[in-house]
Amino acid sequence: MLFLPINGWDPARGVPGNMTAAEAVDLAARVHPRYLVPHNYDMFTLNTVAIEVFEAEARRLPAAVEPRILRCGERWEIKK
């Protein structure tokens, strides 16, 4: 399971250096986690990456890597 911050970065607006959606998908494609879970989206007024951008990029993931988008406060359990 790989949790990656995808709110991007924009030093001019004070957004710290996190990943873009494309960078997160590229990393997951290299390390092949079972799940890729983006975070840090829709949480801050300075966000630079919309979750729809991640959804589009996630189409490039290998079949064995499942993107899992959680909404703020959503609970997720992985059952064996």
C-alpha positions as YAML, in Angstrom:
chain: A
units: angstrom
residues:
- id: 1
  name: MET
  ca: [0.00, 0.00, 0.00]
- id: 2
  name: LEU
  ca: [1.43, 3.35, -1.03]
- id: 3
  name: PHE
  ca: [0.06, 6.65, 0.30]
- id: 4
  name: LEU
  ca: [1.34, 9.64, -1.67]
- id: 5
  name: PRO
  ca: [0.64, 13.39, -1.29]
- id: 6
  name: ILE
  ca: [-0.60, 14.75, -4.61]
- id: 7
  name: ASN
  ca: [-1.32, 18.40, -3.95]
- id: 8
  name: GLY
  ca: [1.61, 19.33, -6.18]
- id: 9
  name: TRP
  ca: [3.88, 22.23, -5.49]
- id: 10
  name: ASP
  ca: [3.87, 25.91, -6.26]
- id: 11
  name: PRO
  ca: [6.52, 27.90, -4.35]
- id: 12
  name: ALA
  ca: [5.02, 31.20, -5.53]
- id: 13
  name: ARG
  ca: [1.78, 30.36, -3.68]
- id: 14
  name: GLY
  ca: [3.46, 28.79, -0.66]
- id: 15
  name: VAL
  ca: [2.55, 25.20, -1.57]
- id: 16
  name: PRO
  ca: [5.27, 22.89, -0.23]
- id: 17
  name: GLY
  ca: [6.93, 20.38, -2.52]
- id: 18
  name: ASN
  ca: [4.59, 17.40, -2.79]
- id: 19
  name: MET
  ca: [4.02, 15.20, -5.81]
- id: 20
  name: THR
  ca: [1.88, 15.86, -8.82]
- id: 21
  name: ALA
  ca: [-0.65, 13.20, -9.78]
- id: 22
  name: ALA
  ca: [1.60, 12.09, -12.66]
- id: 23
  name: GLU
  ca: [4.63, 11.74, -10.35]
- id: 24
  name: ALA
  ca: [2.62, 9.62, -7.91]
- id: 25
  name: VAL
  ca: [1.41, 7.32, -10.68]
- id: 26
  name: ASP
  ca: [4.92, 7.05, -12.13]
- id: 27
  name: LEU
  ca: [6.33, 6.00, -8.74]
- id: 28
  name: ALA
  ca: [3.56, 3.46, -8.16]
- id: 29
  name: ALA
  ca: [4.14, 2.02, -11.63]
- id: 30
  name: ARG
  ca: [7.78, 1.43, -10.66]
- id: 31
  name: VAL
  ca: [7.26, -0.08, -7.19]
- id: 32
  name: HIS
  ca: [3.99, -1.97, -7.84]
- id: 33
  name: PRO
  ca: [2.10, -1.62, -4.56]
- id: 34
  name: ARG
  ca: [-1.22, -3.41, -4.33]
- id: 35
  name: TYR
  ca: [-2.97, -0.08, -3.70]
- id: 36
  name: LEU
  ca: [-2.12, 3.54, -4.49]
- id: 37
  name: VAL
  ca: [-3.89, 5.97, -2.17]
- id: 38
  name: PRO
  ca: [-3.52, 9.68, -2.92]
- id: 39
  name: HIS
  ca: [-3.81, 12.20, -0.10]
- id: 40
  name: ASN
  ca: [-3.52, 15.95, 0.60]
- id: 41
  name: TYR
  ca: [-6.11, 16.81, -2.06]
- id: 42
  name: ASP
  ca: [-9.26, 18.84, -1.30]
- id: 43
  name: MET
  ca: [-7.85, 19.69, 2.12]
- id: 44
  name: PHE
  ca: [-6.08, 23.00, 1.69]
- id: 45
  name: THR
  ca: [-6.97, 26.23, -0.10]
- id: 46
  name: LEU
  ca: [-3.56, 26.17, -1.78]
- id: 47
  name: ASN
  ca: [-4.07, 22.79, -3.48]
- id: 48
  name: THR
  ca: [-2.75, 22.69, -7.00]
- id: 49
  name: VAL
  ca: [-3.93, 19.20, -8.05]
- id: 50
  name: ALA
  ca: [-7.59, 18.28, -8.46]
- id: 51
  name: ILE
  ca: [-8.52, 14.67, -7.72]
- id: 52
  name: GLU
  ca: [-9.88, 14.39, -11.27]
- id: 53
  name: VAL
  ca: [-6.32, 14.85, -12.53]
- id: 54
  name: PHE
  ca: [-5.24, 11.88, -10.41]
- id: 55
  name: GLU
  ca: [-8.18, 9.80, -11.69]
- id: 56
  name: ALA
  ca: [-7.08, 10.47, -15.27]
- id: 57
  name: GLU
  ca: [-3.41, 9.71, -14.52]
- id: 58
  name: ALA
  ca: [-4.34, 6.52, -12.63]
- id: 59
  name: ARG
  ca: [-5.54, 4.98, -15.89]
- id: 60
  name: ARG
  ca: [-1.83, 4.48, -16.67]
- id: 61
  name: LEU
  ca: [-1.27, 2.23, -13.64]
- id: 62
  name: PRO
  ca: [-0.38, -1.42, -14.20]
- id: 63
  name: ALA
  ca: [-3.35, -3.76, -13.77]
- id: 64
  name: ALA
  ca: [-1.96, -5.10, -10.46]
- id: 65
  name: VAL
  ca: [-1.99, -1.62, -8.87]
- id: 66
  name: GLU
  ca: [-5.41, -0.46, -7.73]
- id: 67
  name: PRO
  ca: [-5.99, 3.24, -7.14]
- id: 68
  name: ARG
  ca: [-8.10, 3.88, -4.04]
- id: 69
  name: ILE
  ca: [-9.48, 7.39, -3.61]
- id: 70
  name: LEU
  ca: [-10.71, 8.18, -0.12]
- id: 71
  name: ARG
  ca: [-12.75, 11.22, 0.78]
- id: 72
  name: CYS
  ca: [-11.85, 13.24, 3.85]
- id: 73
  name: GLY
  ca: [-12.74, 11.16, 6.93]
- id: 74
  name: GLU
  ca: [-13.64, 8.03, 4.96]
- id: 75
  name: ARG
  ca: [-12.83, 4.73, 6.62]
- id: 76
  name: TRP
  ca: [-11.36, 1.91, 4.57]
- id: 77
  name: GLU
  ca: [-10.74, -1.66, 5.69]
- id: 78
  name: ILE
  ca: [-8.87, -4.24, 3.72]
- id: 79
  name: LYS
  ca: [-10.38, -7.67, 4.24]
- id: 80
  name: LYS
  ca: [-8.30, -10.78, 3.72]
...
